[in-house]
């Protein structure tokens, strides 16, 4: 039995997607030149723009925007793209969040700021991107979300929440807790318009950022907890790079192809089991063999199929500027 009941509210509080194949197309942004340029070039294929530019500081107040952050918001307004900014906790500090969740007055001030700022800048709503929550604070986080949702609803603003995902139930008594433990999916979904799933950065991966079977495991579980139309599938626009069985860093498809062309013994292919493209090469300077795993065109196509298969709201992509040029052909 599903852990939810049907609701008609979502239909009245949705943005309209211009794509019939992908559902709602939400793109994250963090301040960087490539992201800014990609937004200007591809804004017509973006349904919701979600820049990560607002931060709750250690004083429990929203920090002032930088010049670069103001610049992208101005550009989004100029292009008339529906904008739903993120609010994050500074340095993803767990202590900061534990303090904030015990301070109703500070919460009220943040909510008041959100409403006033949305009206000033014509935002369609907000997304909470609070991470590294203490699992013991998960119910306090739901209470903060509930209060925020009610306040934004009254003003006609959308409210979504980014959540780190897991494929099974939370166990309060387990000695092992990770960043996903702070999210009560059922009650956060009830107190928001939708959840953006961080279905990437698989902690047990031996290759891809988010293999196809990893994503399926997450969806098989979460669609029993939350109405699928209130779930936005997270997709990574970046790649993971490995050498000697050790992940070295995040990279991009285009950078990996450049390294392949500059190196030796280069090859490319697609792994149907992982649902990911791989790029291999030898670095001629240090003699090391490298492999990068990227969603690529084929991998992205497979994840778009999941949106229709599971009847999800759409996708949330992290982050614009990291994608390869052919990505946009898939999501039109």
C-alpha positions, 0 to 999 in steps of 0.5 A: 500500500502506498504511504500517501493519498492522491492530491489535486493541489499539485496540478494547480501549482505546477509550472508548464513544461515545454517538453513532452518527453522529459516533464518539467526541466529544472536546471541548477546553477552555481556561479561560474562563467561556463554556466552563465554562458550556457544559460544565455545560450539555452534558456529557451529549453529551461522550464525552471531555473534554480540558481544556488545563490542564497545562503543562510549564514552562521548568524542565521540570516540570509547573506548578501548576494555577490556581484556575480550572483546578482548578475545571473538573477538579472539575466534570468529576469531579462530572459523571462525564465521562471526562477526558483532560487535555492537556499543553502546552509553555509558550508553545509554546516550541521551545527548551523542547521541544528541551531536554526531548527531550534530558533522559530524567530530566525525561521520566521525572518527567513520566510519573511525574507523569501516572500519579500525577495520573491515579490521584488525579483518576480521569482516563482518560488524557492527550493530548500537545499539544506544538507548535512542535517543531523538525523535527530533533527529530521522532524524539526526540519519537517516542521520548518518546511511545513511552516514555510510551505503554508506561508508561501502558499498564501502568497502563490509561491511554489516551494520545493525541497532538494533531498539526498536519497536512499533506497530503504527506510530510515532506521533511527537506531542504526549506528550508521547514518549518512546525509540521507538520514536527515530527510523524512521523504513522506512528510517533506513531500506533504509539506512542499510542492515537490522534491528534487531527488539528488539521485547522484553521487552514489556512495558505493559506485565503482564508476559512474556518478549515478548508474542506471541500476542505482537510480532505479533502486532509489525510484523503486523505493521512493515511489512507494513513499511519495506520489511520483508526480511530486518527484523530480529526478536528479541527473548529473551533468558532470562526470567522475574520473578514476585512476587505479581504481580510485576516484580522483575528482569530478570532471566534465565530458568535454574535458575528458574528451580533450584529455583523451585526444591529448593522451595515448591509447584512447577509447570510448564506449557505452556500458549498458549495465551502468547506463553510462558512457566511458572514456579511457586514455593514458596520460603521457606525462605521468603514465597513468591510465584514466577512465571517466564515466559520464551520462553522455547522450545515451545515458541521458536518454535512458534517464529520460525514459525513467521519467515517463516509466515512473511518471515523475514530475520531470528532472533536476539537473546539476549543474548547467555549464557542465553538460556537453553540447549534445545534451540539449538535443536530448532534452528539447 
